[in-house]
Amino acid sequence: MKYLLLIFILITLNANEDILNANYERGFEYYMKTGEDKKANTLKAIEYFEKACDEQYYKGCSDIGLIYYYGLGLKRNDIKAKAYFAKACIGKYPQGCIYYKKIDTENKTH
């Protein structure tokens, strides 16, 4: 179910982008691969999303945050997720700000 949620989020947001980053696209292709080693594909996707993030394509930062936040293909890690969401938020990518605040709120209630 978690994978379906992320796929929905990624596809929905992808549909709204006018210009896509080549590294982001490559990362998305690796993330969507099925029938293979999910962890290896996820790590490869993160590698390309990171390159996109470094190129100031902040959706890449946010998607790494989603992978860590939901534990998709890797163990959940709120610290890493929050760091990537912060980068996306600083880059004015709204989803990064939303999830950054969500992690803050969750951590305050626990």
C-alpha positions, -999 to 999 in steps of 0.1 A, spaced: 0 0 0 29 23 8 43 18 -27 10 26 -43 8 58 -23 43 69 -34 36 59 -70 4 79 -70 22 110 -55 51 107 -80 29 103 -110 5 130 -100 33 155 -94 50 144 -126 19 152 -146 21 188 -134 58 194 -143 65 212 -176 102 205 -177 117 173 -162 153 169 -152 171 140 -169 186 127 -137 152 128 -120 137 109 -149 164 82 -147 158 79 -109 121 76 -115 127 48 -140 149 29 -114 123 34 -87 95 21 -109 113 -11 -119 95 -42 -107 105 -79 -104 141 -71 -95 160 -63 -63 138 -34 -48 166 -22 -24 192 -20 -52 168 -1 -75 158 22 -47 195 30 -40 201 37 -77 170 59 -78 182 79 -48 216 83 -66 199 99 -95 174 119 -74 204 132 -55 220 144 -87 187 161 -97 186 177 -63 222 190 -66 211 205 -100 184 225 -81 156 202 -93 141 201 -58 115 175 -66 144 150 -65 152 161 -29 115 157 -19 112 122 -35 143 110 -16 125 124 15 94 104 6 114 72 2 129 76 37 97 89 53 76 60 41 104 34 43 99 25 6 126 -1 -4 147 10 26 142 13 63 122 44 74 145 72 86 129 104 97 162 122 102 173 116 65 137 123 53 136 156 72 170 167 58 159 161 22 125 177 28 143 207 42 165 210 11 133 208 -11 116 234 11 145 258 9 144 253 -29 107 264 -28 93 230 -36 60 230 -16 58 192 -9 91 194 9 78 221 32 46 201 39 64 169 48 91 188 68 63 203 90 46 169 92 77 152 106 81 181 131 45 177 142 48 139 145 80 142 166 64 167 190 34 143 196 56 113 205 
